[in-house]
Amino acid sequence: MARVRFAGSNRFTFRELLFMLFMTALAVFFLLPVVYMIVTAFKPMEELFLFPPRFWVYRPTLKNFSNLLVATSQGSVPFVRYLFNSIFVTSVVVTGSVILGSMCAYPLAKHNVPGGGLIFALILSGLMFSSEVTQIPRYLMVTRLGWMDTYWALIVPGIASPLGLFLMKQFLEQVPTAILEQARVDGANEWQIFWKIVMPMAKAAWSTQLIFAIFSVWNDTWAPLVFTRSEAMKTLPLAIQTLGGSGIARVGAMAAATFILSMPPLIVFLFLQKRVLETMAHSGIKG
């Protein structure tokens, strides 16, 4: 089999080169919807209704974003309030789920906790149920606690993440116990070991958990719709969702809204994608 030499010492067979070209073409193909979504957000109204539709924008404009601000600010609540609610709820839930999942996974992975296997099995059983199954119990708990129309209803239920705990535990089991024992010999307590040794070593795992949490919380519309009554408590995705029934006049605003809602999770994923692959390898999860 002939080999192709590139700059440097790496060599590839012709079959490997074809495979790389095929995977590159496949990646570009799957990237096209994302590119089209970005391009559409900057199309003027006349280009949005062209037939046949054009993929690229010829006269980019920011008018869609200004129309979005106008559309979401026509009520009693300004656009900035919706944005603040989304950023605040997402930030608190992501931070809380990462810290709670890590602190729960550490003793289960590195300490002989009585009944630890049963506890872990019960937590993992939560992965067997879809979110639709737990919606009614979640609603009953929130109402009985008196959390309706408060941030507590949007934050506290989202902090508990069985998937995040599973990823953290599987990853922490790969951390050498000898390192932790040496830290104890040197006089470090469990709190110091957890924050100064375990968490830096498990950066890939909690980075992956962070991505999953952002994806699930940032675009969530069910919790704000059910648990909030006042307009001031609604999040940005829920406020933008109401634009969908406003007719063709809001098509450009909806394109801008889709762009705004998709960018934060996408940017975070692009920066942390290597951490995700590392976590999946250590957790025994295969694509």
Secondary structure as UniProt FT lines:
FT   STRAND          3..5
FT   STRAND          11..13
FT   HELIX           14..41
FT   HELIX           45..48
FT   HELIX           63..72
FT   HELIX           79..110
FT   TURN            114..115
FT   HELIX           116..125
FT   HELIX           126..128
FT   TURN            131..134
FT   HELIX           135..144
FT   TURN            145..146
FT   TURN            148..149
FT   HELIX           151..159
FT   HELIX           162..172
FT   TURN            173..174
FT   HELIX           177..185
FT   TURN            186..187
FT   HELIX           190..193
FT   HELIX           194..198
FT   HELIX           199..201
FT   HELIX           203..218
FT   HELIX           222..227
FT   HELIX           231..233
FT   HELIX           236..241
FT   HELIX           242..245
FT   HELIX           248..250
FT   HELIX           251..283
//
